[in-house]
Amino acid sequence: MAATDPTASHKQTASQLRNVPGPLLLVGAGNMGGALLEGWLSRGLPAENILVQDPTPPPRLAALLSAHGIRAEHQCHPVSPPAVIVMAVKPQIMDSVFPSVATFAGPETVVLSVAAGKTIASFEKSLRPGRAVVRSIPNTPAQVARGITVCCPNANVSPAQRTLCQGLLEAVGAVAWVADEALIDVATAVSGSGPAYVFLLAETLAEAGIAAGLPPETARMLARWTVAGGGELLFRSDLAASELRQNVTSPNGTTFAALQILMSQPGGLQDLMTRAVAAASRRSRELAQ
């Protein structure tokens, strides 16, 4: 499937964000919260509609907030229920922060979590019955607007609230939805942790080049540009990853020789990746308990 046209996606998201039906409360302006905030502002969400609760935003985000006239409060007190409350604090402190924030949620508020390991039920226990909650797992390429976020709504999320959450998250990349919350653990293992697998690929590719005789600086440059360029080609192409791989692989050529090792079974890359995703999925389930 072809990648979404980024220009069309940008215009659609910008239109959605200009029409958010009420205040937006962002709780936590760290790496992910900050990336979201930058995306929202760049796509037209009015700064006067944004409330930020964070006692110590990092300097870069503090400068962004100041430039847009937004104050970061230690504890926000919205004068009316927010249209959406975005929870972007670390999972370790979520249980101490959310109960007080939950009191701001009105009947039309949707709570959107971007915290790993926190279930829908963990938010619902602090909210009044019937409140809408969307659990999501973004990944770190959101920092350069190339993220992918997987979302799961509870039964109270309306079509309009789902569209609102999608628009907010599309400010930093693509969005996918699952109906079964258990699949969030798998998504965490594939896309949430996935950037680390890609970085490891670049790291090990460089080390292999060094072992084969390349100067370290050259090997690291080749690996970085190869992984980044391959990812960009995959992003822009209509072709499946398997087809792109085949297009690079001449019969009995150099790439073919390397792939004979990487694709060997058992013990090849597919076997390793399957085991790695299974291990990450198990750990995600353990952390959510």
C-alpha positions as CSV (number, residue, x, y, z in Angstrom):
1,M,0.0,0.0,0.0
2,A,1.3,3.5,-0.8
3,A,2.2,5.8,2.0
4,T,-0.4,8.5,2.7
5,D,0.3,11.8,0.8
6,P,1.9,13.9,3.5
7,T,0.6,17.2,2.1
8,A,-3.0,16.0,2.0
9,S,-2.6,14.5,5.5
10,H,-1.1,17.7,6.8
11,K,-4.0,19.8,5.5
12,Q,-6.7,17.4,6.8
13,T,-5.1,17.3,10.3
14,A,-4.7,21.1,10.4
15,S,-8.4,21.5,9.6
16,Q,-9.3,19.1,12.4
17,L,-7.1,20.8,14.9
18,R,-8.4,24.3,14.2
19,N,-11.9,23.0,15.1
20,V,-11.2,21.2,18.4
21,P,-14.4,21.7,20.4
22,G,-12.9,23.1,23.6
23,P,-9.7,23.4,25.6
24,L,-7.0,20.8,25.3
25,L,-5.1,19.8,28.5
26,L,-1.6,18.4,28.0
27,V,-0.3,16.7,31.2
28,G,3.5,16.2,30.7
29,A,5.7,18.2,28.3
30,G,8.6,15.8,28.0
31,N,9.8,14.1,24.9
32,M,6.5,12.7,23.6
33,G,4.3,15.5,25.1
34,G,6.6,18.0,23.6
35,A,6.6,16.4,20.2
36,L,2.8,16.3,20.2
37,L,2.7,20.0,21.2
38,E,5.0,21.0,18.4
39,G,2.9,19.1,15.9
40,W,-0.3,20.6,17.1
41,L,1.0,24.2,17.0
42,S,2.6,23.7,13.6
43,R,-0.8,22.4,12.3
44,G,-2.9,25.2,13.5
45,L,-4.2,24.3,16.9
46,P,-4.8,27.7,18.5
47,A,-2.4,28.3,21.4
48,E,-5.1,29.9,23.5
49,N,-6.9,26.5,23.5
50,I,-3.9,24.7,25.0
51,L,-3.3,24.2,28.7
52,V,0.0,22.6,29.8
53,Q,0.5,20.9,33.2
54,D,4.2,20.3,33.8
55,P,6.3,21.7,36.7
56,T,9.6,21.6,34.9
57,P,9.3,21.4,31.0
58,P,12.7,21.0,29.4
59,P,14.4,24.2,28.1
60,R,13.5,23.7,24.5
61,L,9.9,23.2,25.2
62,A,9.8,26.0,27.7
63,A,11.0,28.3,24.9
64,L,8.3,27.0,22.5
65,L,5.7,27.6,25.2
66,S,6.9,31.1,25.8
67,A,7.0,31.9,22.1
68,H,3.3,31.0,21.8
69,G,2.2,32.6,25.1
70,I,1.4,29.3,26.8
71,R,2.2,28.9,30.5
72,A,3.3,25.6,32.0
73,E,1.5,25.2,35.3
74,H,2.4,23.0,38.2
75,Q,-1.3,22.2,38.6
76,C,-3.8,23.4,36.0
77,H,-7.4,24.4,36.9
78,P,-9.5,24.5,33.7
79,V,-12.5,26.8,33.9
80,S,-14.5,24.4,31.8
81,P,-14.1,20.6,31.1
82,P,-11.4,20.1,28.4
83,A,-12.4,18.5,25.1
84,V,-9.5,16.2,25.5
85,I,-7.0,15.4,28.3
86,V,-3.7,14.1,26.9
87,M,-1.8,12.1,29.5
88,A,1.9,12.1,28.6
89,V,3.7,11.7,31.9
90,K,5.9,8.8,32.7
91,P,4.1,5.6,33.5
92,Q,5.9,5.4,36.9
93,I,4.1,8.6,38.1
94,M,0.8,8.2,36.3
95,D,-1.0,6.8,39.3
96,S,0.0,9.8,41.4
97,V,-0.8,12.4,38.8
98,F,-4.0,11.2,37.1
99,P,-6.5,11.0,40.0
100,S,-6.5,14.8,40.4
101,V,-6.5,15.4,36.7
102,A,-9.5,13.0,36.3
103,T,-11.7,15.5,38.2
104,F,-11.5,17.9,35.2
105,A,-13.1,15.3,32.8
106,G,-16.6,16.2,31.9
107,P,-19.2,14.1,30.1
108,E,-17.8,15.2,26.7
109,T,-14.1,14.9,27.6
110,V,-12.0,12.1,26.1
111,V,-8.8,11.0,28.0
112,L,-6.0,10.2,25.5
113,S,-3.1,8.3,27.1
114,V,0.3,8.0,25.4
115,A,1.9,6.2,28.3
116,A,3.2,2.7,27.9
117,G,1.9,-0.1,30.2
118,K,-1.2,1.8,31.5
119,T,-4.4,0.0,30.7
120,I,-7.8,1.6,29.9
121,A,-9.1,0.1,33.2
122,S,-6.4,1.9,35.2
123,F,-7.7,5.3,33.9
124,E,-11.4,4.3,34.3
125,K,-11.0,3.6,38.0
126,S,-10.3,7.3,38.6
127,L,-13.0,8.6,36.3
128,R,-16.8,8.9,36.6
129,P,-18.7,6.1,34.8
130,G,-19.2,6.6,31.1
131,R,-16.1,8.7,30.5
132,A,-14.3,8.2,27.2
133,V,-10.7,6.8,27.2
134,V,-8.3,6.1,24.3
135,R,-5.1,4.2,25.1
136,S,-2.3,4.7,22.6
137,I,1.3,3.7,22.0
138,P,3.3,6.1,19.9
139,N,7.0,5.7,19.1
140,T,10.0,8.0,19.2
141,P,10.0,9.0,15.4
142,A,7.1,11.2,16.5
143,Q,9.9,13.6,17.4
144,V,10.5,14.1,13.6
145,A,6.8,13.7,12.6
146,R,7.4,10.2,11.3
147,G,5.8,8.3,14.2
148,I,3.2,5.5,14.1
149,T,0.7,5.4,16.9
150,V,-1.6,2.4,17.7
151,C,-4.8,3.3,19.6
152,C,-7.6,1.4,21.3
153,P,-10.8,3.1,22.5
154,N,-13.1,2.1,25.3
155,A,-16.8,1.6,24.7
156,N,-17.6,5.2,25.6
157,V,-15.5,6.9,22.8
158,S,-17.8,8.5,20.2
159,P,-17.0,8.7,16.5
160,A,-16.3,12.4,16.9
161,Q,-13.9,11.8,19.8
162,R,-12.1,9.1,17.8
163,T,-11.7,11.5,15.0
164,L,-10.4,14.2,17.4
165,C,-7.8,11.8,18.8
166,Q,-6.8,10.6,15.4
167,G,-6.2,14.3,14.3
168,L,-4.1,15.0,17.4
169,L,-1.9,12.0,16.9
170,E,-1.6,12.5,13.1
171,A,0.3,15.7,13.9
172,V,3.3,13.5,14.6
173,G,2.8,10.6,12.1
174,A,0.4,7.9,11.1
175,V,-2.3,6.3,13.3
176,A,-3.8,2.7,13.4
177,W,-6.7,1.5,15.5
178,V,-7.3,-1.9,17.2
179,A,-10.5,-3.0,18.9
180,D,-8.8,-5.5,21.2
181,E,-6.7,-3.9,23.9
182,A,-4.5,-7.0,24.2
183,L,-3.1,-6.1,20.8
184,I,-1.6,-2.9,22.3
185,D,1.1,-5.2,23.9
186,V,2.0,-6.5,20.5
187,A,2.0,-3.1,19.0
188,T,4.3,-2.0,21.7
189,A,6.7,-4.8,20.8
190,V,6.6,-4.0,17.1
191,S,6.3,-0.3,16.7
192,G,6.8,1.1,20.2
193,S,10.1,-0.7,20.7
194,G,10.8,-1.1,17.0
195,P,13.0,2.0,16.6
196,A,15.5,0.4,18.9
197,Y,15.7,-2.6,16.6
198,V,16.4,-0.3,13.7
199,F,19.1,1.6,15.6
200,L,20.6,-1.8,16.6
201,L,20.7,-2.7,12.9
202,A,22.6,0.5,12.1
203,E,25.0,-0.2,15.0
204,T,25.7,-3.8,14.1
205,L,26.0,-3.0,10.4
206,A,28.7,-0.4,11.2
207,E,30.5,-2.8,13.5
208,A,30.5,-5.5,10.8
209,G,32.0,-2.9,8.4
210,I,34.7,-2.1,10.9
211,A,35.4,-5.8,11.3
212,A,35.7,-6.1,7.6
213,G,38.3,-3.3,7.4
214,L,36.5,0.0,7.0
215,P,37.6,2.9,9.1
216,P,35.2,3.3,12.0
217,E,34.0,6.8,11.0
218,T,33.3,5.6,7.4
219,A,31.5,2.5,8.5
220,R,29.2,4.4,10.8
221,M,28.5,7.0,8.1
222,L,27.6,4.2,5.6
223,A,25.4,2.4,8.1
224,R,23.6,5.6,9.2
225,W,22.8,6.7,5.6
226,T,21.9,3.2,4.4
227,V,19.4,2.6,7.2
228,A,18.0,6.1,7.0
229,G,17.8,6.0,3.2
230,G,16.3,2.6,3.1
231,G,13.6,3.7,5.6
232,E,12.8,6.8,3.5
233,L,12.6,4.7,0.3
234,L,10.2,2.3,2.1
235,F,8.1,5.2,3.3
236,R,7.7,6.7,-0.1
237,S,7.3,3.6,-2.2
238,D,4.1,1.8,-3.2
239,L,6.0,-1.5,-3.0
240,A,6.0,-4.0,-0.1
241,A,9.2,-4.4,1.8
242,S,9.7,-7.8,0.4
243,E,9.6,-6.4,-3.2
244,L,12.0,-3.7,-2.4
245,R,14.4,-6.3,-1.0
246,Q,14.0,-8.5,-4.1
247,N,14.7,-5.4,-6.3
248,V,18.1,-5.0,-4.6
249,T,19.0,-8.7,-4.8
250,S,20.7,-9.9,-8.0
251,P,20.8,-13.7,-8.5
252,N,24.0,-15.0,-6.9
253,G,25.3,-11.5,-6.3
254,T,26.7,-9.8,-3.2
255,T,23.3,-9.1,-1.6
256,F,22.2,-12.6,-2.3
257,A,25.2,-14.0,-0.5
258,A,24.5,-11.8,2.5
259,L,20.8,-12.7,2.6
260,Q,21.6,-16.4,2.6
261,I,23.0,-15.8,6.1
262,L,20.3,-13.3,7.3
263,M,17.4,-15.4,6.0
264,S,18.7,-18.8,7.1
265,Q,16.3,-20.9,9.2
266,P,16.5,-21.5,12.1
267,G,18.6,-18.7,13.6
268,G,18.2,-16.1,10.9
269,L,16.8,-12.6,11.2
270,Q,13.2,-13.7,11.0
271,D,13.7,-16.2,13.8
272,L,15.4,-13.6,16.0
273,M,12.8,-10.9,15.3
274,T,9.9,-13.3,16.1
275,R,11.5,-14.2,19.4
276,A,12.3,-10.5,20.2
277,V,8.7,-9.3,19.5
278,A,7.3,-12.2,21.6
279,A,9.7,-11.3,24.5
280,A,8.7,-7.6,24.3
281,S,5.0,-8.5,24.1
282,R,5.3,-10.6,27.3
283,R,7.1,-7.8,29.1
284,S,4.5,-5.3,28.0
285,R,1.7,-7.5,29.5
286,E,3.7,-7.9,32.8
287,L,4.2,-4.1,33.1
288,A,0.5,-3.5,32.6
289,Q,-0.5,-5.8,35.5
